[in-house]
Amino acid sequence: MFFVILVSFCHGLYSISGLGTFMYQKEVFKLTPEFITLISGFIDFPWCIKPVFGYAIDNLELRISKTKYIVFVTTSIRFMTLTIMAHFALPIWGFYAFLFINTVAYLLENIIAEYIQVCMTKDQNSQEGGMDNPLPIYFGF
């Protein structure tokens, strides 16, 4: 139960940046909440086709062994886009372009992190002798 609360708390902290971007669009660009929600739907569209990206990355991962570098690159891209958005007065199209790039980078980071977690779980389960443990390592036990 503790881990569920911890993950929920961290997810809530992570969503604070969404509140900031929402208020920025409302105050600076003078957009209505309805239009902001519409644009957010288009920007978050890559999450709707995440299984396609996941399948492509899984097939690509067979050829790439340095997944930690990919996570570092996508995290760096996200950091740079958020930094640029925070420090420069971008026009509305630039703001949404950087927001879309940030969303795609976060999607790729998420898919690769899940891939790494699955690989680590398989390795740990094979080292412990298969499925003798009724609760697999994937769930943190």
N, C-alpha and C positions, 0 to 999 in steps of 0.2 A: 504494500500500500504506500510505503514511503516513496518508492521510485515513481509510482504513478503521480503522486503529488509533486515530486521534484520535476518530472517531465512537464507536467501541466504548468508549473510555475515558470520554468524556463521558456516554454512556448509562449506564455503570456508576456514575458519580458521581450521576447523576440518580436512580438507583434506591435510593440511600442513604435517601431520605425514606421509601420503602416499608418498609425495615427498621425505621425508627423507629416508624412507625405500627403495624407488626406487633407489636413488643415492647410498645408502649403498650397495645394491646388485650389482650395476653397477661398483662401484669403488673397493670394497673389494673382492667380489666374481668374478669380471671380467666377468660378464654375459652380454649378448647382450640385448637390449630393447625388441626384439622379444621373447626371452626365458623368460624374466621377465614377460611379458604380458601373456605368456602361463601358467606359474606357478601361476600367479595371478588369472587366470581363474579357475584353479583347487582349489585354496585356497578359492575363493569366491563362490564356488559351493553351500554351504549351503544356500546362499541367493536365489538361484534358486528354492529351495524347501521350502522356508519360509512359504507358506501356510500350508504345512504338519506340520511343527513345530508349527505354530500358532494354528492349530486345536488340536494338542496334548496338548499344553499348556492351551488352553481354557478348555479342558476337565479335565486337571489336576488341574486347578485353582479352580474348584468346591470343591476340597478337601483341598486346601491350602489357608489359609486366610491371611497369612503374606507376601504379595507380595513385600512389601517394602524391606524386608530382602533379597529376591531373587535378586532384583535390586542392593542392596548393595554388595552381594556376586559376582555377575557378573561384577560389576564395579571394585571390588577389584581384581578379576582375571585378568581383562584387565590391570589394573594398574601394577600388579606384572609382567605380561608377557612383557609389554613394558619396565618396569624398568630392567628386566633381559636382554632383548634384547639390551638395551642402555648401560649397564655397563659391560657386559661380551662379550668376543670374541667367539661367538658361531660358531660351524661348520655349513656348509650350511644346513644339515638336521635338526639341532637344531633350526636354525633361522626360517626355514619354518614350523617346528612343533609348535613353539611358535606363529608364525603368524597365523596359522590355529586355534589354541586354542583361540587366541585373536578374530578372526573372529566369531567363534561359540559363544563366550561369548557376543560379541557385538550383535549378532543376537538374542540371548535369552533376553538380556537387552532391545532391541528394541521391541520385541514382548510383553514382560511384561509391558513395559511402555505404549504401545498402549492399552493393556488390562486395565490398571489402568485408562487411560484417558477415555476409553469407559464407565467403571463403574462409574467414577465421573460424566460424562455427563448424564448418565441415572439417577443417584441420583439427580443431579441438576434439570433436566427436570421434574422429578416426584415431587420435592419439589415446583416447580413453577406452578404446575397444568397441567402438560402434555405439549401438543404442541400448547398452546395459543400463544407463541412467534413464529413469522414466521421464525426467524433466531435462530436455536438451539444453545445451549451453546457450543456445540462441536466446532463451528467455532469462539469462543471467543467473542460472543456478548451477 
